[in-house]
Amino acid sequence: MDRQNTDSLPISLVPDLEVVAQSDEHRRIYTRHFEVPSVPEATRVQRELVKDEVEAFKGANVPDVSTGTFPVAELNLRSHLTALSGQVMAIRVNTYESSGTGGGTRYLTQWFALGGPRVLGTRDLFDSDDDWAEFKEFVLQAATSDTLVLTGSLRELDDSLLDSVNFDAQGNALVEFDDNSLGAGTIGPVTVTVAAEQVSALLSDFGALARTASMSPSPRIQPGQSQDAVAPEAGRSRSQEPGPPSSRRGIDCRTEKCVALTFDDGPGPKTGALLDSLRRGDAPSTFFVTGPNAMLRPDMLQRMASEGHEIGNHTWNHRSLTSLSSAQIRSEIDRTNDMISRAVNQPATLMRPPFGAHNSISDRLASTPVILWDVDTLDWKHRNTEKVVDAAIKQTRPGSIVLMHDIHPSTVAAVPRILSGLKDKGYTFVTVTELMGPAGLEAGESYAHAPRPAKLDNWETGKAGR
Ligand SMILES: [Zn+2]
């Protein structure tokens, strides 16, 4: 289903590549772009693209002032590395957008000449105007002979349609067309292949380098950097004494004031610092990780497991599950579970649907309990440490599940004060499974908090939360 991910290169090939994920939980916006300090042009165009897409999406989906609601629309933008060498880098971006009634994916591939950083487009891959025209002719032939493309009326391809061209391992050119861009007769996404022997004679010098960088990618080594630094740090050994496994602590949340802190969308660059804080504060928590981030930082998942935290599934692509088919939902969950299992030898015990968007079908397909929240810190929105601390401490009640995101430094910075503030109010920190107690959790059911203890009022000390 999601060919983009399987075809992309491991981003560890670019040592200073940073994955920047952002989510707007209310408007259902999720973006995951790349920033590369050693290639400032790449950082600039990636940021610009995200900014433009988010602004256009927000402009087209204005809130209903009378009800304060947004239309059920979704924006999901993800970057992938598709070519890399000492001279060339390519980033492909696929952007899914729906307005509620239907949606489609757009594709864009940004090429970078690394010698003197320049942003290049598809046209730069080809030599003379004649070569370019001939390539377009090959694309048109291939497109119209494809049984999926019923484009009898298609005579000419506008250059703007060809903004995502890549090469496969055999050197064939792959042209990705945006959904529905070839006219009403097309069905779903269309990728057209132009054979290696046809394309090779038409390429510019840059195009030839680009093709090599796609067929046999080589890691990027920055000036003054040794080859060692390119190795991913996942294999690095750590001497970590394991934290107390939560089930052995004998906490009964029916008689104690418990709260479950949860962290979504990671692990990210700051998750290690967060784990340090949680260990110091004796605060077992629950992490809802995405598949790509689990793949990127398996060592963080291992640390979570060994330090008594619980790991939940937050899907692969962070799409709203309510707009996917059953097969797609299953794939979102299974791929992520595979990646979690690879890191910690067992799949996720819980699932949290992206944006909290779920229904009876997605709940059933989760095949684990589905965990929502009753305290929303809105940390993704304000990115303000004070406000995260304030919301978490004031809104928490016994049995609460608190939603935060460990991809935001402002949230990670808030955690030490949240821990001490809630501890002062008499709270014990537990994982979600511990919070629900012996009555337990059932697969296919959704939960936003633990059953409220009857003695709740007696327990409230100080100012009551909202
Ligand atoms: Zn999320």
Residues whose N, C-alpha, C, O or C-beta is under 5 A from the ligand:
A	BS01	ZN	S23 D264 D265 P354 F355
